[in-house]
Amino acid sequence: MTHKAGYVNIIGNPNVGKSTFMNAIVGERLSIITSKAQTTRHRILGIVNGDDFQILFSDTPGIIKPAYQLQESMMDFVKSAFEDADILLYMVEINEMALKDARYFEKFKNATVPVLILINKIDTSNQEAVESKIVYWKEQVPKAEIHAISALENFNIQSVFTRILELLPESPPYYPKDQLTDKPERFFVNETIREKILQHYKKEIPYSVEIETEEFFEDDTLIKIRSIIMVERDSQKGIIIGHKGDALKRVGTEARKDLEKFFDKKIFLELYVKVNKDWRNNQRQLRRFGYLD
């Protein structure tokens, strides 16, 4: 029996539903999801295994024009997704017309691997608008296959999965068959905490935050975690903590509940807040947090 394997890399503007799609197709909540742009900062691998296949889905940050070093690093993850893709998925919202950076659209149009355009969030539209957008994108990228989906409603996800399986090249598996992702456990702790900050804080606060998990001790029934929330300024530290620590306590409580579901164990979570000035433009700090090699 032949075996298929390959990288299926997802690109698109911020907030088009890339993370929702990957979580739906992988069957696990690997990427955090919020209504804010730039929720995904890293390139996250979700691995789907079968007896005769292994699909390496890759969620990437939304395409933007970078304003600081962290965003430059995020766009480097997008560039790498073009370089190792066996299949490229370009996700657009039903009302979108173009990528925020035209250079990436040119790379997509000129890709030598199979390309699929996924028109997402069709549950918010109507049949006439969907058909019109299918015609529009077929004109923009004649060689692309167009699929209308709703990642949130799980509509047409299976047919996209089946088509990907047909297009996948023959190859031995890249990872052990019981592996779900390339990221360590601490990464998902950090992302879960960051998700709660994205949900509960406004303006620049969520984008000035990075999480570092200093301790992760696991036994048969309990995981003890100590994580640091890094901010860029003293004023941001006060906002994160809140009046009498109430804001920080809310973040901790919600993160703990999600982590208990993710790890299927009781969690003891300690959170602290520290100032790490201008970390988003500091190459040494970005390397420490996994944004640079």
N, C-alpha and C positions, 0 to 999 in steps of 0.2 A: 504493500500500500504506500503510495507517495504521500509525502508530508509537505504542507504549505506553511510558510511563515513570512512575516514582513511587518514593516513600520507603516502605520496608517496615521498620518499627521494632520491635525485639524488646525486651520488658520482662519482668521476673520477679525473684524473690528471688535472692540470691547462690547460686552453685554449682548452678543447675538445668540448666546446659548451654547457655546462650545463645551463648557463644563457640564451643563445639564445633559447634553447629548452624550458625552463620554460616560458620565455616571450611569445613564440609562442603558447604554450599550454594553458596559462592563458589568453592570449589575451590582456595583458597590459605589459608595459615596467617597470617591477619592479626591475630587476637586471641590473646593468650597464654592458656594454660590451666594451672591448677594446682588442687589440691584445697582450697586456702585461699579463704575468703570475701574479697570485695573485690579479687579479682585484676584485674578490669577497672575502671579509674579514669576513662577517657575515653569519649566516644562515638566509635565507630570505624565508618567507612563502608567497606563492601565492595561493589564495583560489578560487576554481571553484565550483559554486553552480548550482544545478538543482532542480527540484521539489522533486526528490526522492534520491538525492545524494549530498555529499559535499566532494570534493577532496582537500586535503591539500598538495600541491606540495612544496617541500623544497629544495631550491638551497643551496649548500654548497661550502665552499672554496675548491679549487683544492688541492689534496693530495700532500704534500711535506714533506721533512725531516726538521724539524724546526731548525732555526739558532738563533732565539732570542725569547723573551717571547711573543711578539705579535703573532708570527707564532705558538707557542705552544697553545695559546688560539684559534687560527683559527682551529687547528687540534682537539681541544676539541669539536668544533661545528660539525666536521665530526663524531667524536665518538658518540655524542648524536644522530646523524642521524641513526646510527645502532640500537640504543637502543629503539627508539619509532616508527620505521618504520612498517607499515602494508604491504608495498610493497617497494622493493629496486630497483632502476634503476642505473645500472652501465654504464656510458657513456664512449665510447672509440672512438678515431679517427680511420679512416680506416687503417692507417699504424701503429697503436700502438699494442704492444705485452703484456704489463704488467703495473701495477700501480707502481708509484715511490716508494711506501713503501709496501713491500710484506705482511706485517702484516694485512693491510686492505683488501688485496685480499683474504687472508685466512678467515677473518671475513665474507666477502661477500660469499665465497664458502660454508661456514658452516651456513649461515643464515637459520633460520627456517621459514621465511616468503617467499612469492613468489618473485623471482628475475628475472629481465629482463636486458639483455645486449643490449644497443642501439649502433650500429655501426654508428657513425655520419660522416658527410662530404663526403657521397658517391658520391655527385655531382662532387667531384674532382678526382674520380677514374673511373674504368670500371667494367662491369658485372663480368668478370672472377676474378678480385681481390676481389670483394665483396663476391662472392660465396666462394672463398678460405678462407676469413676471417670468414665467418659464420661457416664453418667446423672447423676452428681453435678454435674459442671461444666455440663451442659446445663440443669439446674435453676437453677444459680447465675447463668448468663448465657444466657438463652434465645436471644438473637439470634446468639450465637457459633457458628462452625463448630468442631467438635472433631476433632482429628487425633491419633492415637496414634503416637508415633515413638520411634526410638532414634537420636539424633544420633551417638553413638559407633559404632554398628554400621551407620550409614547406611541404616537401615530406614525406609521411607515418606517419605524426604526428597524423592524425585523427585515423588511425588504432591502434596506440599505446594507444591513449586515450580510444578507445572503449574496448581494452583488459584490461586496468587498471580498467575501470568501472566494467567489468565482475569479476575481482579478488577482488574488494573492499569488505571488510567485512560489514555485517549489523551493523548499529550503528546510533544513533541520531546525528545530527550535533554538531560539537565542537564549532562553532562560529555562530554569527548571520548571516542570509542568505544574508544580504546586504553588508557583510564585504569582502574586497578584499585581505587584508594582515594583518599580526600581527604587522607591523611596523608603528610608528607614522609619521606624515607628515614631521617633521624635519629630520627624517632619510633619506627621499628621496631627500630633499634639500642637505644634506651633501654628499650623494652618487653622485648626479648630478655634484656638484662642483668637487668632487674627480675624476670623470670620465674625466672631461676636463683637469685636471692636469696630469692624466695618458696619455692622448692623446698628450699633448703639451710639456711635459718635459721629459728629458732622464735620464739614469743611475739611481742613487739612489734616486733622488729627489721625484718621485711619491710614493716610499715606505716609505719615511720619513715623509709623510704628513698625518695629520688627520684633519677632519673638525668638527667644533662645531657651531651649530646655536644658537645664544644667544637670538635672538628676532624673533618672527613669529606672526605678527598681521594681521588678515584677516577681511575684510568687504565684502560687496556685490560685489564689482567690482575690488578690489585691495588687494594684499598681500604684506606687507612690511617685508623684511627679512634682518637680519644682521647676517653674519656668519664670523667665525674666521678660518683662515687656519693656523694650527699648523705645525711648522717645528722643526727640532732638533738642527740646528745650525744657527748662524748669516749669514754665507755665503749662506745658502739655502734660507733664507729670501730674500736676494738681488736678487737671481735668479728667485724666484717666482714673485717678483714685476717687475723685468725687467727694461730696460732703460726708464726713465720718467714714469714708471708705465704701460707701454704698454702691457707687458705680463699678468699682473694681470687684466687689463681691458679686454683683449681678453677672459680670463677665465670667467670673470663676464658676459660679453655679451652673450657668447655661453650658459652658464648655465642658464641665465635668459630666453633665448628663449626656451630652453627645458622645464624649469619649467612652463612657460606660457602654453605650450602644455599639460603638465602633470596635472596642476591644472585648466586649462581652464579659467584663469584669468590673468589680467595684474599683473606683478611682478615688485616691486622695490627692487633691491638687492644691499646691501652694503657688500663689502669684505674687511677684514683686515688680516694682517699676523703677527703672534706672534711666538716667539721662546719658545719651551717647551722641554728643554734638555732631551734627552734619554727617551722620553715617551714610546718607544716601549718595553723597559725593566723595566718599572716602574709599579708595580702592582696596585698602587692607581690610576694612570692615565688610565691604561687599564680598570679598573673597571668603572671609570668615563665615558669612551667612549663606554661602553657596551660590552667589550670583556671578562669580568669576572663577575661572580655573586657577 
